[in-house]
Amino acid sequence: MPKVTMIPATINPLTHLPKVAAQKRRVAGYARVSTDSDEQFTSYEAQVDYYTKFIQSKPEWDFVKVYTAYRNTMGFCIMDEIHDNFRH
């Protein structure tokens, strides 16, 4: 019987990137509040803090930013992003 030699794939068929090059996954968080009460602001800060720390704790992830959504005084949903000077 002939001897068969298995040659492992070197290219990921989904990403078309070399399998040996371990790339970090770029990850962003999303936080939202629906009212402007003080409790919601605390919740908002807690969400941003939680997702920032959680994403940054994963060595295989590359933290991008935390996106946010909130309702303004007229009830419209506003999309925003947290800038570096807001994070503690």
C-alpha positions as CSV (number, residue, x, y, z in Angstrom):
1,M,0.0,0.0,0.0
2,P,1.4,3.5,-0.9
3,K,2.3,5.8,1.9
4,V,0.1,9.0,2.1
5,T,1.6,12.2,3.4
6,M,-0.9,14.8,4.8
7,I,0.0,18.4,4.0
8,P,-1.9,20.8,6.3
9,A,-3.5,23.8,4.7
10,T,-1.6,27.1,5.2
11,I,-4.4,29.4,4.1
12,N,-7.7,29.9,6.0
13,P,-10.4,29.3,3.4
14,L,-12.8,31.8,5.1
15,T,-10.4,34.7,5.5
16,H,-7.8,33.8,2.8
17,L,-5.1,34.8,5.4
18,P,-2.2,32.5,6.4
19,K,-3.1,30.3,9.3
20,V,0.2,30.9,11.0
21,A,-0.5,34.7,11.2
22,A,-2.8,34.9,14.2
23,Q,-4.6,38.2,13.8
24,K,-6.5,39.8,16.6
25,R,-10.2,40.3,16.1
26,R,-11.2,44.0,16.2
27,V,-14.0,44.4,18.8
28,A,-16.2,47.3,19.8
29,G,-18.7,47.6,22.6
30,Y,-22.2,49.1,22.6
31,A,-23.9,50.8,25.5
32,R,-27.3,52.5,25.6
33,V,-29.7,54.3,28.0
34,S,-33.3,55.2,27.3
35,T,-33.9,58.0,29.8
36,D,-32.0,60.9,31.3
37,S,-32.5,59.9,34.9
38,D,-29.5,59.8,37.3
39,E,-29.8,56.0,37.6
40,Q,-29.6,55.6,33.9
41,F,-26.4,57.8,33.8
42,T,-24.8,55.5,36.4
43,S,-25.9,52.5,34.3
44,Y,-24.5,54.1,31.2
45,E,-21.1,54.7,32.9
46,A,-21.1,51.1,34.3
47,Q,-21.9,49.7,30.8
48,V,-19.1,51.6,29.2
49,D,-16.6,50.6,31.9
50,Y,-17.7,47.0,31.8
51,Y,-17.4,46.6,28.1
52,T,-14.1,48.5,27.9
53,K,-12.5,46.3,30.5
54,F,-14.1,43.1,29.2
55,I,-12.9,43.6,25.6
56,Q,-9.4,44.7,26.8
57,S,-9.1,41.6,29.0
58,K,-9.1,39.3,25.9
59,P,-5.6,39.1,24.5
60,E,-6.9,37.8,21.1
61,W,-9.1,40.9,20.7
62,D,-8.2,44.4,19.6
63,F,-10.3,47.0,21.4
64,V,-11.7,49.6,19.0
65,K,-14.1,51.8,20.9
66,V,-17.5,51.8,22.7
67,Y,-20.4,53.1,20.7
68,T,-23.4,54.5,22.6
69,A,-27.0,55.4,22.0
70,Y,-29.2,57.6,24.2
71,R,-32.4,59.5,23.9
72,N,-32.3,63.3,23.9
73,T,-34.9,65.6,25.5
74,M,-37.1,65.3,22.4
75,G,-37.1,61.5,22.5
76,F,-34.8,61.0,19.5
77,C,-32.2,58.3,19.6
78,I,-28.7,59.7,19.2
79,M,-25.8,57.5,18.3
80,D,-22.5,58.6,19.6
81,E,-19.1,57.2,20.6
82,I,-17.1,57.4,23.7
83,H,-13.9,59.3,23.2
84,D,-10.7,58.4,25.0
85,N,-10.9,61.4,27.4
86,F,-14.2,60.1,28.8
87,R,-12.8,56.8,29.9
88,H,-11.3,56.5,33.3
